[in-house]
Amino acid sequence: MADREAHRFEDGAQHVKGHAPITTRGDVVIRNLRTLAGWGAVVAATATAVTATIGASAGGPANPQPTGPQARPTAGQGPKKQTEPRPAEHRRIVSSILGTDVKYTLTALRSRTDPLAASVRLQVFTFDNGTWRETDRALVGRADSWFWFPLTGRHAVCAFSTSSTQPAPVAVSMLLTPSAGCSPTQNFRVDNGRIVPA
């Protein structure tokens, strides 16, 4: 313990070799009061913010409810009701071409009434006279039962299996959400260009 010897100097401060000086009790009390006063300001500000938040959410008048559909002006068209359906937005998720004459696609269709919801459409095309012609289409799952952003983001397709046999089996599994993971696999058969649920 020789290296931890305490020495008292003329100014009354006590020093330990290799450490910061130890001050007298009066200095410690003043420093602690300053620290506590700083903490008190933080606590008071936090308490005020919590009180204001609780007061705004618990007391006071309720938010007014709109009496009818709200209008928003658009350039040159006059007011447009928010309740009108939006134009259909779609995005191809994946496509599979088998040989030179059969193509399968999965397309995300954004809901017209809920911007977060979507449907998934399976389409079958055949190549005829130099162009792809749709022969059939079917929904994967129910209408508007998927989420738009996971469907149109990376890793949207968990499984998409196609075949060129007759009848052709098709298996589809899509991402529900990143936290929920993939949907159960839905199976279809394509017989002469027509989709039949399996």
Beta strands, then each sheet from edge to edge (+ up, - down):
strand 1: 6-8
strand 2: 14-16
strand 3: 71-74
strand 4: 78-81
strand 5: 90-98
strand 6: 102-110
strand 7: 117-128
strand 8: 131-140
strand 9: 146-147
strand 10: 157-161
strand 11: 168-177
strand 12: 181-182
strand 13: 186-191
strand 14: 194-197
sheet 1: 1+ 2-
sheet 2: 3+ 4-
sheet 3: 5+ 6- 7+ 8-
sheet 4: 5+ 6- 7+ 9-
sheet 5: 10+ 11- 12+
sheet 6: 10+ 11- 13+ 14-
end
